[in-house]
Amino acid sequence: MSASCSMEKNSAQFTPYTYVYSDGFVFDLQLVRVVSSCRLDIYTFPFDTQNCTLTFNAYLQHLPAITIGHLASSEEILKYSKEMMATMGEWELIGIKALHQQLPTSSNKTYEELRFFISVRRRSMLYVVNLLIPSCFLITVDLFSFLLPPQKVDRSLFKMTLVLGYTVFLLLMNDLLPITGNTIPLINVFLSLCLALMVVSLLESILITNLLHSSAHYSDVPRWIRLFVVHIIGRLVLLPPKHTPVEQTIRNPATLEMDASALRAGEGKAHGPEGPLDEDKAVEELRSLGRDVRVIRMKVEQERNVSPSAEEWIQVGFIIDRLLFAIYALFLSVSFVTIIGVWVYSHNASL
């Protein structure tokens, strides 16, 4: 990453002294203090290393009138700069290289040019602790929220709270993100994908809740959804199609009354003339029992009376839920490996 550098006017104190030697050598020691700016490549922010170029030459005089050079080697200049330079804490000087060359002009003359290639590395620990780690924590909590059963827990409310919290977090940490550069930093893409996945998981939870409570009123699942989602994606996420079991039927209370009549007739023949009083009590008890059984049967049918279409819609919802969970886990794994890899590579490349 090479970048050109522009400088402002020299702001150092003027030194009105020039050293003239007996052999004709003139040494002009002028301090130069400038404010420079470089074009930044922030794609790998906050693990970026920036390279700036400082060029010194004479625009009016040529060789041998003015000779430009450096008195120390690049290693000595780097060591001296690290000892004397004061930074704002975000950047770290990691390298200085010098290039001294003679270049021709259009008038067949030659001038000297001295270039310094300066490499600085951003200290990334601040951004890792304040941006990346909290984002990873929040999206990991959202990942494990898929383990909550949607039938008994309002999972959508929990996810909505996470989305609102993450949005407020991004607004508070917006000042840490760079606002200059010609490219979008990779960390912005990561944060946007995290927010997008959290919103998609919230919408998916709303869909699951709707299917669990309103799927009985839906039409049959379309054939292409049944083939693609239930039979293909379902097997990929280890949720194969379910076979509807044969339900056990509950006996009609009217049959209970018929059995009670038959039982009464049998008991009447067996017990003789003393049976009518006991038979009437038994009939009343059986009729009361039949009404209770009828009420229990209606409650059971309301809970178990799920149409095959509703069961298919619910299964589609659970398959989508499992698929999004797998995408979440894959995204987190790839993101963690990428962040750690870029961090280690940027650190090793600058050594």
N, C-alpha and C positions, 0 to 999 in steps of 0.2 A: 504494500500500500504506500505509494509515494504521493506526496501532495505538495503543491506549490505554496509559497508563504509570501505574505505581503507585510510590509513594515510601516509603522508610523514614523513621524519625525523624531530625530534623536532628542531625548530628554535628559541626557547626562550633562553634568556641569562642564563648561568649556575649560580646556586646559591650554593656556597661551604659551606653551613651551615646546620648542623643537630642538632636538639634539643634533649638532653638526660635528662630525669627526674630521680629523686632519686628512684622512684619505679620501675625503669627498662624500662619505656616506652620511646621509641625512635620515635621522630616525624621528618620526613624528608620532608621539604617543598621545592618541586621542581616545578618550573613553566613549563608548557607544552604548546607549541604553535605549532600547526600542521595545515596542509592544507589537508582537507578531501574531498572525492568525493563520491557521492551516485548514485545509479542506479535510473534513473528517469522514472516515468510513466506519459507520456505526452499526453495520449489519450484525456483528457478533457482540454487540453491547450486552452486558457489561464486561465481557472478556476480550475487549478489543485492544489492539496495539496500533498506535498512530505513528507514522513516519513523516517528518517535515524536513524540508530542504531550505537551508540558508545559503544564499549565493552572494559573494563579495567580488566586485571587479571595479575597474576604473573606466568611466565612460568618456572622459576627455583626453586622457594621456595614454600613451602606448609604451611598449618596451623600446628602449631600456629606461624611459623616463621614470616609470613607477613600477616597482616590483612588489608583488603581493605574495605572502607566504605565511606559514605558521612555524613557531619556534619549538613546539613540542609535538610528540606523536599523538595519535588518536587515543591510545590507552591512557596516556598521561592527562590529556584533556578531559577524558571521561572521569577519571579519578578525581581530578581537581574540581570538576563541575559538581560531582556528587557531594563533595565536602563543602562547597561554597553556595550551591543553589538551594533556595528555599521554595517549597511548593505549597499549594493550598491543601495538600493532604489527599487529593483524589488521584494525582498522576505521580508516576515513578519513572525516573530517567533510567533507561536500561542500555542505551548504546549511542555512541557518537563515532561517525566515520568521516574522514576528510578526503577530498579529491582536489589535487592541484594540477591544473592543466593550462596550456597555452593555446589560444584560439586565434585564427586569422580574421582580419576584417576585410571589408570590401575594397579598401584602399591598399591592399597588399602589405598591411602592417600586422603586428601581432600584439595581443594583450593577454594578460594573465587573469585567471579566474580561480577563485577558491570557493569550494562548496563543502558545506557541512551537512551530513545526513544525520538527523537527530531522531531517535526512537524513544517514545514514551509509552508506558503501559498504565492502563487504568486499574486502580485498586478496586477489585470487584466484591470484596467481602461485605461492604455496606449494602450493596444492591442484592446480594444473595440472601442476607439476613432479613432485610426489610421488604423485599419483593418476592423472590422465588420461593423461599421456605414457607411464608404464610399462604401463598397461592397453592402450593402443593398440599399443605395441611387441609385447606378448605375443600379442595377438590377430592382429597382422599376421604374426608368425612362424607361428601356427597356420594362417593363410590360405595361406601359401606351402608349408606341409607337404602340401597337396593335390597339389603337383607331384611328390611322391615316388611312384615306382611301387610299388603294393601287392604286386606279384608277387615283387619282389626285396628289398624293405625292410620291416622290421617297423614300419609307420607307426603302428599303434595304440600301441606302446610309447612312441614319441616324443610322441604326443598325450597319453597318460596322464601323462607327465612334465610337460608344459605345464599340464595341469589341476591337478595337485598343487602345482606352483609358484605358479599363480595363486591357488589357495585359500589358501596360506600368505601370499601377498602381501596378500590382502584382510583376513586376520586381523590382520596387523601394522599395516595402515593403517586399521583400524576406528576408532581413536581420533580420526582427523581428520574423520570424518563427523559431522554434527550429530545430536544426540539429542533436540532439542526441536522443537516446531512441530506444526501440525495436519495438514500435508500431507507426502507422501513426496517427497524431493528428486528431481529429474530425474537427477542423477548416480547415485543408487542404482538407478534403473531401467536406466541404461546399464551399470553394473557387473554387474547381475544378468543382463542380456541377453548380455553378453560371456561370462560363465561358462556360461550355458545353451547358447550356440552352441558353445563348446568341448566341452561334454559331448556334445552332439548329434553333433558331428564325430567324437568318439571312438567313439560307438556306431555311427556309419555306417562307420567304418574297420573295426570288428569285423565288421559285416555283410559288407563287401566281402571281407575275409579268409575268412570262412566260405563265401561263394559261390564263391570261387576254388578252395577245397580240398574242399568237400563238395557242390557243386551236382549232381554226377553221381548222387547218391542221392536227389535231390528228384523230386517228380512234375512234370508239365508246368506251365508258367506259366499261371495262370488267364487267361481271355479278357479280363476287364476290366483286369487289370494290363498285358497285352500291348497293348491298345488305348490305355489312358491313359498309361502310362509309356513304352513303346517307341515308339509311333507319334506321340503328341502331345508329351509332354515331351521325348522324344528329339530331335525336330526343333527344339524351342525352344532346346535347349542344344547344337545342332549335332552331334548324334550320331544320325543316321538309322538305321533298321533295316538290318542287314547281310544280304546274300544269301549263302547257304551255297554255296561253290564245289564243283564236282565234283572229288572226290579222285582222285588217280591211284592205281591198285592196284599192289600189289607181286606179282610173279609167285610162284606156289607153288613151293617147292623141289622138289616131286615132278615138276613139269614140267621143272625143270632136270635131274633124273635121266633123264627120258624123252629129253630132248635129248642128254644124254650117251650114252645107249644107241644112239640113232640115229647120233650122231657116231662111236661105236665101231664100229658095223656098217659105216658108210661107209669108215672108215679101214682096217677089216679087208679089205674088198674091194680097196681101193686098194694096200695094202702087201703083201699075200700072206702067206706062212707066217711071216714074221718079226714079224708084228703082235701076237700074243697077249700077249707080255710087256709091250709098250708099252701095249696096251689095258688090262691089269689095273692098271697104275700110273695110267693116266688115269682109270679108274673110281674108284679109291680117292681120288685127288685131288678129283674132282668130288663124291664123296659127302662128303668133309670140307668142301669148299666149300659144299655144300648145307646141312650142319648149321650152319655159321657164318652163312649167309644167313638160316636159320630163326631163329636167336637175334637177329640184327639186326632182322628183321621184327617179332618179338614186342616188342622195345624200342620200335621206331618206332610200332607200333600202340598201345602203352600211352600214349605221349605224344600221339598224334594222335587216339586214339579218344575224342573228346568228343561226347556225344550232343547233338542239337539242343536238348533241354530244358535241359541244362547251359549251353550257349552262350547261350540266352535269359536264364537267371538271371544269368549273368555280365554280360550286356549291361544288364540292369535295374540291377545294382549300379553299373556305371560311369555310367549315366545319373543315378542318385541322387547319386553322387559329384560329377558335374559340376554338378548342380542346386544342391547345398549350397555348392559353390564360388562359384557366381554369387550366391547369397543372402548369403554371407559378404562378397563384394566390394561388393555393394549396401549392406549394413548398415554397413560401414566407411566408404564414401563419404558416406552420409547422416549418419552420426554425426560425421564430421570437419567436414562443412559446417555442421551444426547447432551444434556446440560453438563453432566459430569465429564463426558468425553471432551466437549469444547473447553471446559474449564481447565482440564489437565493439559490438553494440547496447547492452549494459549500460554499456559505457564511454562511448559517445557520449550516451546518455540522461542520464548524470549530469553531463555538462559544462555 
